[in-house]
Amino acid sequence: MQAAGRLRRPWLNSLIVPFTISGNNGLLWIVIGVIVADPLRTAVTVWGTLLVNTAIKLTVRRQRPLAQEFKSLVNLPVTTSFPSAHASMSAAAAFALTHAQPELVGLWIGMALLMGASRVYVGAHHASDVLAGFALGGMIGVLSLALPTS
């Protein structure tokens, strides 16, 4: 988290903050799913991941990074920290979107990785929250490949 704090720059904040906010509730991924013509798979995958993630958060109950240690650049959600829902939804969405547009796999993975990193950068998550979110989202993303094409 301290390394992320050293990377902060006003110009970078102006790019990262809106990007990370666009991931709230998976909305960025749902919009992209509509654009690439696979909205049902994307929505089921992203929001299904959010439901599983929420259940884990309610069980684990890890607190978010303390504001006095690392000032958050966004309003923190009221939910607990582990695992990162943004990271899990992003990883799962990368699978669903790759199914729809496989030629853009690099873009989907890059966007998912950037979303996860943005959560540490803005002070909303510990890095381990993001890694766990990626693992969870990857597992659900693989399962999403069995869904029928919309």
Phi and psi in degrees as GROMACS dihedral restraints (atoms count N, CA, C in turn):
[ dihedral_restraints ]
;  ai    aj    ak    al  type     phi  dphi    fc
    3     4     5     6     1   -65.7    20    10
    4     5     6     7     1   -37.4    20    10
    6     7     8     9     1   -63.6    20    10
    7     8     9    10     1   -41.1    20    10
    9    10    11    12     1   -62.7    20    10
   10    11    12    13     1   -38.5    20    10
   12    13    14    15     1   -63.5    20    10
   13    14    15    16     1   -35.8    20    10
   15    16    17    18     1   -71.1    20    10
   16    17    18    19     1   -22.8    20    10
   18    19    20    21     1   -79.1    20    10
   19    20    21    22     1   -18.2    20    10
   21    22    23    24     1   -60.6    20    10
   22    23    24    25     1   134.1    20    10
   24    25    26    27     1  -142.4    20    10
   25    26    27    28     1   145.3    20    10
   27    28    29    30     1   -54.4    20    10
   28    29    30    31     1   -42.2    20    10
   30    31    32    33     1   -66.8    20    10
   31    32    33    34     1   -36.1    20    10
   33    34    35    36     1   -72.2    20    10
   34    35    36    37     1   -38.9    20    10
   36    37    38    39     1   -56.4    20    10
   37    38    39    40     1   -40.0    20    10
   39    40    41    42     1   -67.8    20    10
   40    41    42    43     1   -17.5    20    10
   42    43    44    45     1   -95.3    20    10
   43    44    45    46     1   -44.3    20    10
   45    46    47    48     1   -72.7    20    10
   46    47    48    49     1   -42.4    20    10
   48    49    50    51     1   -60.6    20    10
   49    50    51    52     1   -50.9    20    10
   51    52    53    54     1   -62.3    20    10
   52    53    54    55     1   -35.8    20    10
   54    55    56    57     1   -63.1    20    10
   55    56    57    58     1   -47.8    20    10
   57    58    59    60     1   -65.8    20    10
   58    59    60    61     1   -36.1    20    10
   60    61    62    63     1   -65.7    20    10
   61    62    63    64     1   -33.3    20    10
   63    64    65    66     1   -63.9    20    10
   64    65    66    67     1   -18.7    20    10
   66    67    68    69     1   -85.0    20    10
   67    68    69    70     1    -5.7    20    10
   69    70    71    72     1   -56.5    20    10
   70    71    72    73     1   129.4    20    10
   72    73    74    75     1    58.4    20    10
   73    74    75    76     1    17.2    20    10
   75    76    77    78     1    75.4    20    10
   76    77    78    79     1    13.2    20    10
   78    79    80    81     1   -61.0    20    10
   79    80    81    82     1   -39.5    20    10
   81    82    83    84     1   -56.0    20    10
   82    83    84    85     1   -45.3    20    10
   84    85    86    87     1   -69.9    20    10
   85    86    87    88     1   -35.3    20    10
   87    88    89    90     1   -65.7    20    10
   88    89    90    91     1   -44.6    20    10
   90    91    92    93     1   -60.7    20    10
   91    92    93    94     1   -44.5    20    10
   93    94    95    96     1   -63.4    20    10
   94    95    96    97     1   -39.7    20    10
   96    97    98    99     1   -58.8    20    10
   97    98    99   100     1   -39.2    20    10
   99   100   101   102     1   -65.5    20    10
  100   101   102   103     1   -41.7    20    10
  102   103   104   105     1   -65.6    20    10
  103   104   105   106     1   -40.0    20    10
  105   106   107   108     1   -90.5    20    10
  106   107   108   109     1    10.1    20    10
  108   109   110   111     1    71.7    20    10
  109   110   111   112     1    31.0    20    10
  111   112   113   114     1  -138.5    20    10
  112   113   114   115     1    56.7    20    10
  114   115   116   117     1   -67.0    20    10
  115   116   117   118     1   -36.2    20    10
  117   118   119   120     1   -66.3    20    10
  118   119   120   121     1   -50.6    20    10
  120   121   122   123     1   -59.0    20    10
  121   122   123   124     1   -44.2    20    10
  123   124   125   126     1   -64.4    20    10
  124   125   126   127     1   -46.8    20    10
  126   127   128   129     1   -63.6    20    10
  127   128   129   130     1   -46.1    20    10
  129   130   131   132     1   -62.5    20    10
  130   131   132   133     1   -42.7    20    10
  132   133   134   135     1   -66.1    20    10
  133   134   135   136     1   -50.0    20    10
  135   136   137   138     1   -66.8    20    10
  136   137   138   139     1   -50.4    20    10
  138   139   140   141     1   -75.2    20    10
  139   140   141   142     1   -28.7    20    10
  141   142   143   144     1   -64.1    20    10
  142   143   144   145     1   -41.0    20    10
  144   145   146   147     1   -62.4    20    10
  145   146   147   148     1   -42.0    20    10
  147   148   149   150     1   -60.0    20    10
  148   149   150   151     1   -41.0    20    10
  150   151   152   153     1   -63.9    20    10
  151   152   153   154     1   -46.1    20    10
  153   154   155   156     1   -64.1    20    10
  154   155   156   157     1   -43.6    20    10
  156   157   158   159     1   -58.5    20    10
  157   158   159   160     1   -44.4    20    10
  159   160   161   162     1   -62.1    20    10
  160   161   162   163     1   -41.1    20    10
  162   163   164   165     1   -61.5    20    10
  163   164   165   166     1   -40.9    20    10
  165   166   167   168     1   -66.6    20    10
  166   167   168   169     1   -43.4    20    10
  168   169   170   171     1   -56.7    20    10
  169   170   171   172     1   -41.9    20    10
  171   172   173   174     1   -66.7    20    10
  172   173   174   175     1   -26.1    20    10
  174   175   176   177     1   -84.0    20    10
  175   176   177   178     1   -46.8    20    10
  177   178   179   180     1   -77.9    20    10
  178   179   180   181     1   -46.2    20    10
  180   181   182   183     1    59.4    20    10
  181   182   183   184     1    40.6    20    10
  183   184   185   186     1   -76.4    20    10
  184   185   186   187     1   134.2    20    10
  186   187   188   189     1   -73.8    20    10
  187   188   189   190     1   150.9    20    10
  189   190   191   192     1   -72.0    20    10
  190   191   192   193     1   164.5    20    10
  192   193   194   195     1   -55.2    20    10
  193   194   195   196     1   143.4    20    10
  195   196   197   198     1   -74.5    20    10
  196   197   198   199     1   131.1    20    10
  198   199   200   201     1   -60.6    20    10
  199   200   201   202     1   -33.9    20    10
  201   202   203   204     1   -70.2    20    10
  202   203   204   205     1   -22.2    20    10
  204   205   206   207     1   -86.5    20    10
  205   206   207   208     1   -32.9    20    10
  207   208   209   210     1  -154.7    20    10
  208   209   210   211     1   103.4    20    10
  210   211   212   213     1   -62.0    20    10
  211   212   213   214     1   126.6    20    10
  213   214   215   216     1   -77.1    20    10
  214   215   216   217     1   141.3    20    10
  216   217   218   219     1   -92.2    20    10
  217   218   219   220     1    -4.2    20    10
  219   220   221   222     1  -131.6    20    10
  220   221   222   223     1   161.4    20    10
  222   223   224   225     1   -69.0    20    10
  223   224   225   226     1   125.4    20    10
  225   226   227   228     1   -76.8    20    10
  226   227   228   229     1   139.9    20    10
  228   229   230   231     1   -62.7    20    10
  229   230   231   232     1   159.3    20    10
  231   232   233   234     1   -78.9    20    10
  232   233   234   235     1   -13.4    20    10
  234   235   236   237     1   -73.2    20    10
  235   236   237   238     1   166.6    20    10
  237   238   239   240     1   -78.3    20    10
  238   239   240   241     1  -178.0    20    10
  240   241   242   243     1   -94.5    20    10
  241   242   243   244     1   -31.0    20    10
  243   244   245   246     1  -110.0    20    10
  244   245   246   247     1   127.5    20    10
  246   247   248   249     1   -84.9    20    10
  247   248   249   250     1   167.7    20    10
  249   250   251   252     1   -69.5    20    10
  250   251   252   253     1   119.5    20    10
  252   253   254   255     1   -68.2    20    10
  253   254   255   256     1   -37.0    20    10
  255   256   257   258     1   -59.3    20    10
  256   257   258   259     1   -44.8    20    10
  258   259   260   261     1   -67.4    20    10
  259   260   261   262     1   -43.2    20    10
  261   262   263   264     1   -67.5    20    10
  262   263   264   265     1   -43.0    20    10
  264   265   266   267     1   -64.6    20    10
  265   266   267   268     1   -36.6    20    10
  267   268   269   270     1   -67.0    20    10
  268   269   270   271     1   -44.2    20    10
  270   271   272   273     1   -63.6    20    10
  271   272   273   274     1   -44.8    20    10
  273   274   275   276     1   -63.1    20    10
  274   275   276   277     1   -42.3    20    10
  276   277   278   279     1   -62.1    20    10
  277   278   279   280     1   -36.9    20    10
  279   280   281   282     1   -58.9    20    10
  280   281   282   283     1   -38.6    20    10
  282   283   284   285     1   -66.5    20    10
  283   284   285   286     1   -48.9    20    10
  285   286   287   288     1   -62.3    20    10
  286   287   288   289     1   -42.0    20    10
  288   289   290   291     1   -71.3    20    10
  289   290   291   292     1   -33.7    20    10
  291   292   293   294     1   -64.9    20    10
  292   293   294   295     1   -35.7    20    10
  294   295   296   297     1   -60.9    20    10
  295   296   297   298     1   -39.9    20    10
  297   298   299   300     1   -77.6    20    10
  298   299   300   301     1   -38.7    20    10
  300   301   302   303     1  -136.7    20    10
  301   302   303   304     1    74.3    20    10
  303   304   305   306     1   -61.3    20    10
  304   305   306   307     1   -26.2    20    10
  306   307   308   309     1   -68.8    20    10
  307   308   309   310     1   -12.9    20    10
  309   310   311   312     1  -105.5    20    10
  310   311   312   313     1    20.3    20    10
  312   313   314   315     1   -54.0    20    10
  313   314   315   316     1   -40.3    20    10
  315   316   317   318     1   -62.0    20    10
  316   317   318   319     1   -38.9    20    10
  318   319   320   321     1   -65.2    20    10
  319   320   321   322     1   -46.8    20    10
  321   322   323   324     1   -63.0    20    10
  322   323   324   325     1   -44.0    20    10
  324   325   326   327     1   -66.5    20    10
  325   326   327   328     1   -43.2    20    10
  327   328   329   330     1   -60.5    20    10
  328   329   330   331     1   -43.2    20    10
  330   331   332   333     1   -64.9    20    10
  331   332   333   334     1   -40.3    20    10
  333   334   335   336     1   -64.1    20    10
  334   335   336   337     1   -44.7    20    10
  336   337   338   339     1   -63.1    20    10
  337   338   339   340     1   -42.0    20    10
  339   340   341   342     1   -63.9    20    10
  340   341   342   343     1   -39.4    20    10
  342   343   344   345     1   -61.8    20    10
  343   344   345   346     1   -46.1    20    10
  345   346   347   348     1   -61.2    20    10
  346   347   348   349     1   -47.2    20    10
  348   349   350   351     1   -62.4    20    10
  349   350   351   352     1   -33.8    20    10
  351   352   353   354     1   -63.4    20    10
  352   353   354   355     1   -29.8    20    10
  354   355   356   357     1   -69.1    20    10
  355   356   357   358     1   -33.9    20    10
  357   358   359   360     1   -74.6    20    10
  358   359   360   361     1   -43.9    20    10
  360   361   362   363     1   -56.1    20    10
  361   362   363   364     1   -44.0    20    10
  363   364   365   366     1   -81.4    20    10
  364   365   366   367     1    -7.4    20    10
  366   367   368   369     1    89.0    20    10
  367   368   369   370     1    17.3    20    10
  369   370   371   372     1   -89.7    20    10
  370   371   372   373     1   -19.8    20    10
  372   373   374   375     1  -145.9    20    10
  373   374   375   376     1   154.4    20    10
  375   376   377   378     1   -78.2    20    10
  376   377   378   379     1   154.0    20    10
  378   379   380   381     1   -58.4    20    10
  379   380   381   382     1   -36.3    20    10
  381   382   383   384     1   -66.0    20    10
  382   383   384   385     1   -29.6    20    10
  384   385   386   387     1   -62.5    20    10
  385   386   387   388     1   -42.1    20    10
  387   388   389   390     1   -68.6    20    10
  388   389   390   391     1   -44.0    20    10
  390   391   392   393     1   -61.5    20    10
  391   392   393   394     1   -42.6    20    10
  393   394   395   396     1   -64.6    20    10
  394   395   396   397     1   -38.5    20    10
  396   397   398   399     1   -62.1    20    10
  397   398   399   400     1   -42.6    20    10
  399   400   401   402     1   -61.5    20    10
  400   401   402   403     1   -42.1    20    10
  402   403   404   405     1   -63.1    20    10
  403   404   405   406     1   -46.7    20    10
  405   406   407   408     1   -62.1    20    10
  406   407   408   409     1   -48.3    20    10
  408   409   410   411     1   -63.1    20    10
  409   410   411   412     1   -36.0    20    10
  411   412   413   414     1   -63.4    20    10
  412   413   414   415     1   -42.4    20    10
  414   415   416   417     1   -64.2    20    10
  415   416   417   418     1   -45.2    20    10
  417   418   419   420     1   -69.2    20    10
  418   419   420   421     1   -35.9    20    10
  420   421   422   423     1   -60.5    20    10
  421   422   423   424     1   -41.5    20    10
  423   424   425   426     1   -61.9    20    10
  424   425   426   427     1   -43.5    20    10
  426   427   428   429     1   -62.8    20    10
  427   428   429   430     1   -32.2    20    10
  429   430   431   432     1   -64.2    20    10
  430   431   432   433     1   -22.6    20    10
  432   433   434   435     1   -65.8    20    10
  433   434   435   436     1   -17.9    20    10
  435   436   437   438     1   -83.7    20    10
  436   437   438   439     1    -8.9    20    10
  438   439   440   441     1   -69.4    20    10
  439   440   441   442     1   148.1    20    10
  441   442   443   444     1   -67.2    20    10
  442   443   444   445     1   150.5    20    10
  444   445   446   447     1   -72.5    20    10
  445   446   447   448     1   137.6    20    10
